[in-house]
Amino acid sequence: MIECGLIEKIVSGDESDPKARIARAAIGEFALRSLDGARIREIAKISGTNVAAISYHFGGKEGLYNAVVAGMSDYFDKIVGPYYEEGAEICAAENCAAARALAIRFLIDSIRKFSTVKIVPALCLIMSREAASPSEYFQRVYGSIYEKPVEFLARLFITASGGRTEHGEAVARLNLLRTLTRRAELAAYDACKDAHGLLPQREELMRALNRLSSLFYVMMFRVLTREYQHEE
């Protein structure tokens, strides 16, 4: 059974719940070694529990991975849900100025909120690994953390630009840069991680790459809304 608020407990630093301690240790191990390579005994060791406790609470490694992925999706949905609701009303009203303002606020707020969460670099690596080599849990990650926000921003972009869809090549190139930044993030993690899959020394590097990726979203939006004007 997947418990609601599991990631919230980890983010808050709540060490009283053994399930949260196990999940926190698992995030680092899954980010470091993927689902197939993760070592259940190492997760038990880092969390101060044992293999039997992991089986009891999660049913084994796959159940633990499913709980982490579901927790990631639920945590993200809880934070961005109000923006989606506001955006639906703005797009229905075809309010260009409000769509532009919401898109910028969404991106800035997301960067601000997620950049302060210490486990975000490891969560990003789990997402990157799912995108590169999808498991049966890929759709849960993709739907909440990739597909929904991209579709949300696309609707805002179109509304803000008054329905114009030109500048496709520039947007495609910016999206390529965003993709390459994600790949750099994965390479940086592999280069800087410690034995437990954490980044005690170079966490700022992962955050910088994560912010750079978000910056490309902002630039895509500004291209679509013609904020970048070509001067003859």
PyRosetta script that sets phi, psi and omega in degrees:
from pyrosetta import init, pose_from_sequence

init()
pose = pose_from_sequence("MIECGLIEKIVSGDESDPKARIARAAIGEFALRSLDGARIREIAKISGTNVAAISYHFGGKEGLYNAVVAGMSDYFDKIVGPYYEEGAEICAAENCAAARALAIRFLIDSIRKFSTVKIVPALCLIMSREAASPSEYFQRVYGSIYEKPVEFLARLFITASGGRTEHGEAVARLNLLRTLTRRAELAAYDACKDAHGLLPQREELMRALNRLSSLFYVMMFRVLTREYQHEE")
pose.set_psi(1, 131.6)
pose.set_omega(1, -178.7)
pose.set_phi(2, -90.0)
pose.set_psi(2, 125.5)
pose.set_omega(2, -178.0)
pose.set_phi(3, -88.7)
pose.set_psi(3, 131.8)
pose.set_omega(3, 177.2)
pose.set_phi(4, -70.0)
pose.set_psi(4, 143.3)
pose.set_omega(4, 176.0)
pose.set_phi(5, 82.1)
pose.set_psi(5, 15.1)
pose.set_omega(5, -177.9)
pose.set_phi(6, -63.9)
pose.set_psi(6, -45.7)
pose.set_omega(6, 180.0)
pose.set_phi(7, -68.1)
pose.set_psi(7, -36.3)
pose.set_omega(7, 177.5)
pose.set_phi(8, -58.6)
pose.set_psi(8, -39.1)
pose.set_omega(8, 178.6)
pose.set_phi(9, -64.9)
pose.set_psi(9, -39.9)
pose.set_omega(9, 179.2)
pose.set_phi(10, -66.2)
pose.set_psi(10, -45.6)
pose.set_omega(10, -178.8)
pose.set_phi(11, -61.8)
pose.set_psi(11, -37.7)
pose.set_omega(11, -178.2)
pose.set_phi(12, -74.7)
pose.set_psi(12, -12.3)
pose.set_omega(12, -179.1)
pose.set_phi(13, 83.7)
pose.set_psi(13, 17.1)
pose.set_omega(13, -180.0)
pose.set_phi(14, -70.2)
pose.set_psi(14, 111.0)
pose.set_omega(14, -179.6)
pose.set_phi(15, -100.6)
pose.set_psi(15, 2.6)
pose.set_omega(15, -176.1)
pose.set_phi(16, -77.6)
pose.set_psi(16, -25.0)
pose.set_omega(16, -176.9)
pose.set_phi(17, -94.0)
pose.set_psi(17, 117.4)
pose.set_omega(17, -179.5)
pose.set_phi(18, -61.8)
pose.set_psi(18, -30.0)
pose.set_omega(18, 178.9)
pose.set_phi(19, -65.0)
pose.set_psi(19, -39.0)
pose.set_omega(19, 178.3)
pose.set_phi(20, -68.1)
pose.set_psi(20, -39.1)
pose.set_omega(20, 178.1)
pose.set_phi(21, -64.1)
pose.set_psi(21, -42.2)
pose.set_omega(21, 178.8)
pose.set_phi(22, -63.7)
pose.set_psi(22, -45.6)
pose.set_omega(22, -178.8)
pose.set_phi(23, -63.8)
pose.set_psi(23, -39.6)
pose.set_omega(23, 178.8)
pose.set_phi(24, -62.3)
pose.set_psi(24, -45.5)
pose.set_omega(24, 178.0)
pose.set_phi(25, -63.8)
pose.set_psi(25, -37.8)
pose.set_omega(25, -178.5)
pose.set_phi(26, -66.3)
pose.set_psi(26, -35.7)
pose.set_omega(26, -180.0)
pose.set_phi(27, -59.0)
pose.set_psi(27, -45.9)
pose.set_omega(27, 178.4)
pose.set_phi(28, -64.2)
pose.set_psi(28, -40.9)
pose.set_omega(28, -178.5)
pose.set_phi(29, -70.2)
pose.set_psi(29, -41.7)
pose.set_omega(29, 178.7)
pose.set_phi(30, -67.3)
pose.set_psi(30, -37.5)
pose.set_omega(30, 177.8)
pose.set_phi(31, -65.1)
pose.set_psi(31, -38.3)
pose.set_omega(31, -177.5)
pose.set_phi(32, -74.9)
pose.set_psi(32, -42.2)
pose.set_omega(32, -167.9)
pose.set_phi(33, -123.5)
pose.set_psi(33, -2.6)
pose.set_omega(33, -177.4)
pose.set_phi(34, 74.5)
pose.set_psi(34, 174.0)
pose.set_omega(34, -179.6)
pose.set_phi(35, -61.5)
pose.set_psi(35, -48.4)
pose.set_omega(35, -176.1)
pose.set_phi(36, -66.2)
pose.set_psi(36, -37.4)
pose.set_omega(36, -175.1)
pose.set_phi(37, -89.0)
pose.set_psi(37, -11.5)
pose.set_omega(37, -177.6)
pose.set_phi(38, -61.4)
pose.set_psi(38, 141.1)
pose.set_omega(38, -177.3)
pose.set_phi(39, -104.7)
pose.set_psi(39, 116.3)
pose.set_omega(39, -175.1)
pose.set_phi(40, -66.3)
pose.set_psi(40, -33.3)
pose.set_omega(40, 178.4)
pose.set_phi(41, -68.6)
pose.set_psi(41, -34.8)
pose.set_omega(41, 178.2)
pose.set_phi(42, -67.6)
pose.set_psi(42, -39.1)
pose.set_omega(42, 176.6)
pose.set_phi(43, -61.9)
pose.set_psi(43, -43.5)
pose.set_omega(43, 178.5)
pose.set_phi(44, -62.6)
pose.set_psi(44, -41.7)
pose.set_omega(44, -179.4)
pose.set_phi(45, -63.5)
pose.set_psi(45, -47.8)
pose.set_omega(45, -177.1)
pose.set_phi(46, -66.3)
pose.set_psi(46, -36.3)
pose.set_omega(46, -177.1)
pose.set_phi(47, -82.9)
pose.set_psi(47, -7.4)
pose.set_omega(47, -179.0)
pose.set_phi(48, 72.7)
pose.set_psi(48, 27.0)
pose.set_omega(48, 179.1)
pose.set_phi(49, -120.1)
pose.set_psi(49, -148.6)
pose.set_omega(49, 176.7)
pose.set_phi(50, -146.9)
pose.set_psi(50, 169.8)
pose.set_omega(50, -177.1)
pose.set_phi(51, -60.7)
pose.set_psi(51, -37.0)
pose.set_omega(51, 179.8)
pose.set_phi(52, -62.4)
pose.set_psi(52, -37.6)
pose.set_omega(52, 179.0)
pose.set_phi(53, -65.8)
pose.set_psi(53, -38.3)
pose.set_omega(53, 178.1)
pose.set_phi(54, -65.2)
pose.set_psi(54, -42.5)
pose.set_omega(54, 177.3)
pose.set_phi(55, -64.3)
pose.set_psi(55, -39.7)
pose.set_omega(55, -179.0)
pose.set_phi(56, -65.0)
pose.set_psi(56, -46.2)
pose.set_omega(56, -175.0)
pose.set_phi(57, -81.3)
pose.set_psi(57, -32.5)
pose.set_omega(57, -171.9)
pose.set_phi(58, -125.7)
pose.set_psi(58, -9.6)
pose.set_omega(58, 179.4)
pose.set_phi(59, 82.2)
pose.set_psi(59, 10.1)
pose.set_omega(59, 179.7)
pose.set_phi(60, 120.9)
pose.set_psi(60, -173.9)
pose.set_omega(60, -173.8)
pose.set_phi(61, -65.3)
pose.set_psi(61, -43.8)
pose.set_omega(61, -178.3)
pose.set_phi(62, -67.1)
pose.set_psi(62, -38.5)
pose.set_omega(62, 176.6)
pose.set_phi(63, -64.8)
pose.set_psi(63, -36.0)
pose.set_omega(63, 177.3)
pose.set_phi(64, -66.8)
pose.set_psi(64, -43.7)
pose.set_omega(64, 178.6)
pose.set_phi(65, -62.3)
pose.set_psi(65, -43.1)
pose.set_omega(65, 178.2)
pose.set_phi(66, -60.4)
pose.set_psi(66, -40.3)
pose.set_omega(66, 179.3)
pose.set_phi(67, -65.5)
pose.set_psi(67, -39.1)
pose.set_omega(67, 178.6)
pose.set_phi(68, -66.0)
pose.set_psi(68, -46.6)
pose.set_omega(68, -179.3)
pose.set_phi(69, -63.5)
pose.set_psi(69, -45.7)
pose.set_omega(69, 178.7)
pose.set_phi(70, -63.6)
pose.set_psi(70, -39.2)
pose.set_omega(70, 178.4)
pose.set_phi(71, -64.4)
pose.set_psi(71, -40.6)
pose.set_omega(71, 175.7)
pose.set_phi(72, -58.2)
pose.set_psi(72, -48.8)
pose.set_omega(72, -177.8)
pose.set_phi(73, -62.9)
pose.set_psi(73, -45.4)
pose.set_omega(73, -179.5)
pose.set_phi(74, -64.4)
pose.set_psi(74, -40.4)
pose.set_omega(74, 179.9)
pose.set_phi(75, -63.1)
pose.set_psi(75, -45.2)
pose.set_omega(75, 179.6)
pose.set_phi(76, -65.5)
pose.set_psi(76, -46.1)
pose.set_omega(76, -179.0)
pose.set_phi(77, -60.7)
pose.set_psi(77, -38.2)
pose.set_omega(77, -179.0)
pose.set_phi(78, -64.0)
pose.set_psi(78, -37.6)
pose.set_omega(78, -177.9)
pose.set_phi(79, -75.9)
pose.set_psi(79, -42.6)
pose.set_omega(79, -173.6)
pose.set_phi(80, -92.5)
pose.set_psi(80, -11.8)
pose.set_omega(80, -177.9)
pose.set_phi(81, -50.1)
pose.set_psi(81, -47.5)
pose.set_omega(81, 179.7)
pose.set_phi(82, -60.0)
pose.set_psi(82, -32.6)
pose.set_omega(82, 177.6)
pose.set_phi(83, -67.1)
pose.set_psi(83, -40.0)
pose.set_omega(83, 179.0)
pose.set_phi(84, -61.5)
pose.set_psi(84, -43.2)
pose.set_omega(84, -179.1)
pose.set_phi(85, -64.8)
pose.set_psi(85, -43.8)
pose.set_omega(85, 178.4)
pose.set_phi(86, -64.2)
pose.set_psi(86, -40.4)
pose.set_omega(86, -179.4)
pose.set_phi(87, -64.6)
pose.set_psi(87, -37.9)
pose.set_omega(87, 179.0)
pose.set_phi(88, -60.7)
pose.set_psi(88, -41.3)
pose.set_omega(88, 179.0)
pose.set_phi(89, -67.4)
pose.set_psi(89, -41.3)
pose.set_omega(89, -178.9)
pose.set_phi(90, -65.6)
pose.set_psi(90, -44.4)
pose.set_omega(90, -179.8)
pose.set_phi(91, -67.1)
pose.set_psi(91, -38.0)
pose.set_omega(91, 177.8)
pose.set_phi(92, -62.5)
pose.set_psi(92, -34.8)
pose.set_omega(92, 179.7)
pose.set_phi(93, -84.9)
pose.set_psi(93, -5.5)
pose.set_omega(93, -179.1)
pose.set_phi(94, 53.9)
pose.set_psi(94, 44.8)
pose.set_omega(94, -179.0)
pose.set_phi(95, -91.5)
pose.set_psi(95, 98.6)
pose.set_omega(95, -174.5)
pose.set_phi(96, -61.0)
pose.set_psi(96, -47.9)
pose.set_omega(96, -176.6)
pose.set_phi(97, -64.3)
pose.set_psi(97, -41.8)
pose.set_omega(97, -179.5)
pose.set_phi(98, -67.5)
pose.set_psi(98, -36.5)
pose.set_omega(98, 178.4)
pose.set_phi(99, -64.2)
pose.set_psi(99, -43.0)
pose.set_omega(99, 178.5)
pose.set_phi(100, -62.4)
pose.set_psi(100, -46.0)
pose.set_omega(100, -178.4)
pose.set_phi(101, -64.2)
pose.set_psi(101, -40.9)
pose.set_omega(101, -178.7)
pose.set_phi(102, -67.7)
pose.set_psi(102, -41.3)
pose.set_omega(102, -179.9)
pose.set_phi(103, -60.2)
pose.set_psi(103, -45.0)
pose.set_omega(103, 179.3)
pose.set_phi(104, -65.5)
pose.set_psi(104, -43.2)
pose.set_omega(104, 179.9)
pose.set_phi(105, -64.6)
pose.set_psi(105, -40.3)
pose.set_omega(105, 179.0)
pose.set_phi(106, -60.0)
pose.set_psi(106, -47.1)
pose.set_omega(106, -178.5)
pose.set_phi(107, -66.4)
pose.set_psi(107, -45.8)
pose.set_omega(107, -179.2)
pose.set_phi(108, -65.0)
pose.set_psi(108, -45.2)
pose.set_omega(108, 180.0)
pose.set_phi(109, -63.8)
pose.set_psi(109, -39.3)
pose.set_omega(109, -179.8)
pose.set_phi(110, -63.9)
pose.set_psi(110, -44.9)
pose.set_omega(110, 178.2)
pose.set_phi(111, -60.9)
pose.set_psi(111, -45.9)
pose.set_omega(111, -177.3)
pose.set_phi(112, -63.9)
pose.set_psi(112, -45.1)
pose.set_omega(112, -175.2)
pose.set_phi(113, -71.4)
pose.set_psi(113, -46.6)
pose.set_omega(113, -173.7)
pose.set_phi(114, -80.1)
pose.set_psi(114, -24.6)
pose.set_omega(114, -179.0)
pose.set_phi(115, -70.7)
pose.set_psi(115, -16.6)
pose.set_omega(115, -179.8)
pose.set_phi(116, -93.3)
pose.set_psi(116, -3.5)
pose.set_omega(116, -178.4)
pose.set_phi(117, -93.4)
pose.set_psi(117, 118.1)
pose.set_omega(117, -171.2)
pose.set_phi(118, -63.7)
pose.set_psi(118, -29.7)
pose.set_omega(118, -177.3)
pose.set_phi(119, -84.9)
pose.set_psi(119, -3.5)
pose.set_omega(119, -177.1)
pose.set_phi(120, -58.8)
pose.set_psi(120, -43.7)
pose.set_omega(120, 178.2)
pose.set_phi(121, -55.4)
pose.set_psi(121, -42.8)
pose.set_omega(121, 179.1)
pose.set_phi(122, -68.0)
pose.set_psi(122, -39.2)
pose.set_omega(122, 177.6)
pose.set_phi(123, -63.0)
pose.set_psi(123, -38.4)
pose.set_omega(123, 178.1)
pose.set_phi(124, -63.9)
pose.set_psi(124, -36.8)
pose.set_omega(124, 177.9)
pose.set_phi(125, -67.2)
pose.set_psi(125, -38.7)
pose.set_omega(125, 176.4)
pose.set_phi(126, -61.4)
pose.set_psi(126, -43.7)
pose.set_omega(126, 178.6)
pose.set_phi(127, -63.5)
pose.set_psi(127, -41.8)
pose.set_omega(127, 180.0)
pose.set_phi(128, -64.2)
pose.set_psi(128, -39.7)
pose.set_omega(128, 178.6)
pose.set_phi(129, -66.4)
pose.set_psi(129, -37.9)
pose.set_omega(129, 177.2)
pose.set_phi(130, -64.5)
pose.set_psi(130, -40.0)
pose.set_omega(130, 179.8)
pose.set_phi(131, -66.9)
pose.set_psi(131, -37.3)
pose.set_omega(131, -178.1)
pose.set_phi(132, -77.2)
pose.set_psi(132, -37.3)
pose.set_omega(132, -178.8)
pose.set_phi(133, -141.3)
pose.set_psi(133, 83.6)
pose.set_omega(133, -171.7)
pose.set_phi(134, -61.2)
pose.set_psi(134, 135.7)
pose.set_omega(134, 171.3)
pose.set_phi(135, -99.8)
pose.set_psi(135, -174.8)
pose.set_omega(135, 178.6)
pose.set_phi(136, -67.7)
pose.set_psi(136, -12.4)
pose.set_omega(136, -179.6)
pose.set_phi(137, -95.9)
pose.set_psi(137, 4.8)
pose.set_omega(137, -174.1)
pose.set_phi(138, -58.9)
pose.set_psi(138, -43.2)
pose.set_omega(138, -175.1)
pose.set_phi(139, -60.9)
pose.set_psi(139, -34.4)
pose.set_omega(139, 178.6)
pose.set_phi(140, -64.5)
pose.set_psi(140, -44.4)
pose.set_omega(140, 178.8)
pose.set_phi(141, -67.8)
pose.set_psi(141, -48.6)
pose.set_omega(141, -175.7)
pose.set_phi(142, -62.6)
pose.set_psi(142, -44.1)
pose.set_omega(142, -176.6)
pose.set_phi(143, -61.2)
pose.set_psi(143, -47.9)
pose.set_omega(143, -174.6)
pose.set_phi(144, -80.8)
pose.set_psi(144, -41.7)
pose.set_omega(144, -166.7)
pose.set_phi(145, -102.7)
pose.set_psi(145, -20.1)
pose.set_omega(145, 176.4)
pose.set_phi(146, -110.8)
pose.set_psi(146, -61.1)
pose.set_omega(146, -170.4)
pose.set_phi(147, -63.4)
pose.set_psi(147, -51.4)
pose.set_omega(147, -176.3)
pose.set_phi(148, -61.1)
pose.set_psi(148, -50.4)
pose.set_omega(148, -179.7)
pose.set_phi(149, -64.2)
pose.set_psi(149, -36.6)
pose.set_omega(149, 179.5)
pose.set_phi(150, -66.4)
pose.set_psi(150, -44.1)
pose.set_omega(150, 177.9)
pose.set_phi(151, -64.8)
pose.set_psi(151, -38.1)
pose.set_omega(151, 178.3)
pose.set_phi(152, -61.4)
pose.set_psi(152, -49.1)
pose.set_omega(152, 179.7)
pose.set_phi(153, -66.1)
pose.set_psi(153, -36.2)
pose.set_omega(153, 178.5)
pose.set_phi(154, -61.8)
pose.set_psi(154, -42.9)
pose.set_omega(154, 178.3)
pose.set_phi(155, -63.7)
pose.set_psi(155, -41.0)
pose.set_omega(155, 178.1)
pose.set_phi(156, -65.6)
pose.set_psi(156, -40.9)
pose.set_omega(156, 179.3)
pose.set_phi(157, -59.3)
pose.set_psi(157, -47.2)
pose.set_omega(157, -178.2)
pose.set_phi(158, -64.9)
pose.set_psi(158, -42.5)
pose.set_omega(158, 178.6)
pose.set_phi(159, -64.3)
pose.set_psi(159, -44.8)
pose.set_omega(159, -178.5)
pose.set_phi(160, -65.1)
pose.set_psi(160, -30.2)
pose.set_omega(160, -178.8)
pose.set_phi(161, -91.6)
pose.set_psi(161, 7.9)
pose.set_omega(161, 179.5)
pose.set_phi(162, 69.0)
pose.set_psi(162, 25.6)
pose.set_omega(162, 177.8)
pose.set_phi(163, 90.8)
pose.set_psi(163, 0.3)
pose.set_omega(163, -179.4)
pose.set_phi(164, -74.6)
pose.set_psi(164, 140.5)
pose.set_omega(164, -178.1)
pose.set_phi(165, -126.4)
pose.set_psi(165, 16.8)
pose.set_omega(165, 177.0)
pose.set_phi(166, -74.1)
pose.set_psi(166, -172.9)
pose.set_omega(166, -177.3)
pose.set_phi(167, 66.0)
pose.set_psi(167, 26.1)
pose.set_omega(167, -176.9)
pose.set_phi(168, -62.3)
pose.set_psi(168, -37.2)
pose.set_omega(168, -178.1)
pose.set_phi(169, -65.3)
pose.set_psi(169, -43.7)
pose.set_omega(169, 179.7)
pose.set_phi(170, -62.5)
pose.set_psi(170, -42.4)
pose.set_omega(170, 179.3)
pose.set_phi(171, -64.7)
pose.set_psi(171, -40.6)
pose.set_omega(171, 179.3)
pose.set_phi(172, -62.6)
pose.set_psi(172, -39.7)
pose.set_omega(172, 179.5)
pose.set_phi(173, -67.6)
pose.set_psi(173, -39.8)
pose.set_omega(173, 177.1)
pose.set_phi(174, -65.2)
pose.set_psi(174, -37.7)
pose.set_omega(174, 178.5)
pose.set_phi(175, -66.5)
pose.set_psi(175, -34.5)
pose.set_omega(175, 175.9)
pose.set_phi(176, -63.7)
pose.set_psi(176, -42.7)
pose.set_omega(176, 177.1)
pose.set_phi(177, -61.7)
pose.set_psi(177, -38.3)
pose.set_omega(177, 177.9)
pose.set_phi(178, -62.9)
pose.set_psi(178, -42.6)
pose.set_omega(178, 179.4)
pose.set_phi(179, -63.3)
pose.set_psi(179, -43.0)
pose.set_omega(179, 179.2)
pose.set_phi(180, -64.9)
pose.set_psi(180, -34.2)
pose.set_omega(180, 176.6)
pose.set_phi(181, -64.4)
pose.set_psi(181, -40.0)
pose.set_omega(181, 177.2)
pose.set_phi(182, -62.3)
pose.set_psi(182, -39.9)
pose.set_omega(182, 178.5)
pose.set_phi(183, -65.5)
pose.set_psi(183, -39.7)
pose.set_omega(183, 177.0)
pose.set_phi(184, -62.8)
pose.set_psi(184, -36.0)
pose.set_omega(184, 178.3)
pose.set_phi(185, -62.4)
pose.set_psi(185, -42.3)
pose.set_omega(185, 178.2)
pose.set_phi(186, -65.5)
pose.set_psi(186, -42.2)
pose.set_omega(186, 179.6)
pose.set_phi(187, -65.4)
pose.set_psi(187, -39.9)
pose.set_omega(187, 179.1)
pose.set_phi(188, -64.0)
pose.set_psi(188, -39.8)
pose.set_omega(188, 178.7)
pose.set_phi(189, -62.5)
pose.set_psi(189, -47.0)
pose.set_omega(189, -179.6)
pose.set_phi(190, -60.9)
pose.set_psi(190, -32.7)
pose.set_omega(190, -177.5)
pose.set_phi(191, -79.6)
pose.set_psi(191, -29.8)
pose.set_omega(191, -170.1)
pose.set_phi(192, -109.4)
pose.set_psi(192, -8.5)
pose.set_omega(192, -175.1)
pose.set_phi(193, -66.2)
pose.set_psi(193, 154.1)
pose.set_omega(193, 174.1)
pose.set_phi(194, -94.7)
pose.set_psi(194, -170.1)
pose.set_omega(194, -175.5)
pose.set_phi(195, -64.3)
pose.set_psi(195, -20.9)
pose.set_omega(195, -179.2)
pose.set_phi(196, -101.6)
pose.set_psi(196, 8.2)
pose.set_omega(196, 179.5)
pose.set_phi(197, 80.3)
pose.set_psi(197, 15.5)
pose.set_omega(197, 179.7)
pose.set_phi(198, -104.5)
pose.set_psi(198, 169.6)
pose.set_omega(198, -176.0)
pose.set_phi(199, -124.8)
pose.set_psi(199, 68.6)
pose.set_omega(199, -175.2)
pose.set_phi(200, -67.6)
pose.set_psi(200, -25.5)
pose.set_omega(200, -175.3)
pose.set_phi(201, -103.0)
pose.set_psi(201, -32.8)
pose.set_omega(201, -172.2)
pose.set_phi(202, -122.3)
pose.set_psi(202, 31.6)
pose.set_omega(202, 179.2)
pose.set_phi(203, -60.7)
pose.set_psi(203, -31.9)
pose.set_omega(203, -178.9)
pose.set_phi(204, -64.4)
pose.set_psi(204, -29.4)
pose.set_omega(204, 178.6)
pose.set_phi(205, -65.9)
pose.set_psi(205, -43.5)
pose.set_omega(205, 178.6)
pose.set_phi(206, -63.9)
pose.set_psi(206, -40.4)
pose.set_omega(206, 179.2)
pose.set_phi(207, -65.5)
pose.set_psi(207, -38.1)
pose.set_omega(207, 180.0)
pose.set_phi(208, -65.0)
pose.set_psi(208, -42.4)
pose.set_omega(208, 178.5)
pose.set_phi(209, -66.4)
pose.set_psi(209, -37.8)
pose.set_omega(209, 177.9)
pose.set_phi(210, -63.4)
pose.set_psi(210, -41.2)
pose.set_omega(210, 178.5)
pose.set_phi(211, -68.5)
pose.set_psi(211, -36.3)
pose.set_omega(211, 178.3)
pose.set_phi(212, -62.9)
pose.set_psi(212, -41.9)
pose.set_omega(212, 177.0)
pose.set_phi(213, -59.1)
pose.set_psi(213, -43.0)
pose.set_omega(213, 178.5)
pose.set_phi(214, -66.0)
pose.set_psi(214, -34.2)
pose.set_omega(214, 178.5)
pose.set_phi(215, -59.9)
pose.set_psi(215, -38.0)
pose.set_omega(215, 179.2)
pose.set_phi(216, -64.7)
pose.set_psi(216, -32.2)
pose.set_omega(216, 173.2)
pose.set_phi(217, -61.4)
pose.set_psi(217, -43.4)
pose.set_omega(217, 180.0)
pose.set_phi(218, -62.2)
pose.set_psi(218, -43.4)
pose.set_omega(218, -179.8)
pose.set_phi(219, -64.6)
pose.set_psi(219, -38.5)
pose.set_omega(219, 176.4)
pose.set_phi(220, -59.8)
pose.set_psi(220, -42.1)
pose.set_omega(220, 179.3)
pose.set_phi(221, -63.4)
pose.set_psi(221, -43.3)
pose.set_omega(221, -176.9)
pose.set_phi(222, -69.1)
pose.set_psi(222, -31.3)
pose.set_omega(222, 173.6)
pose.set_phi(223, -64.3)
pose.set_psi(223, -46.7)
pose.set_omega(223, -177.3)
pose.set_phi(224, -65.7)
pose.set_psi(224, -29.5)
pose.set_omega(224, -179.7)
pose.set_phi(225, -97.2)
pose.set_psi(225, 10.9)
pose.set_omega(225, 174.9)
pose.set_phi(226, 61.8)
pose.set_psi(226, 31.0)
pose.set_omega(226, 174.4)
pose.set_phi(227, -75.1)
pose.set_psi(227, -26.4)
pose.set_omega(227, 174.5)
pose.set_phi(228, -94.5)
pose.set_psi(228, 107.1)
pose.set_omega(228, -178.1)
pose.set_phi(229, -103.7)
pose.set_psi(229, 136.3)
pose.set_omega(229, 177.9)
pose.set_phi(230, -82.4)
pose.set_psi(230, 127.2)
pose.set_omega(230, 179.5)
pose.set_phi(231, -99.9)
pose.set_psi(231, 129.8)
pose.set_omega(231, -180.0)
pose.set_phi(232, -72.5)
pose.dump_pdb("model.pdb")
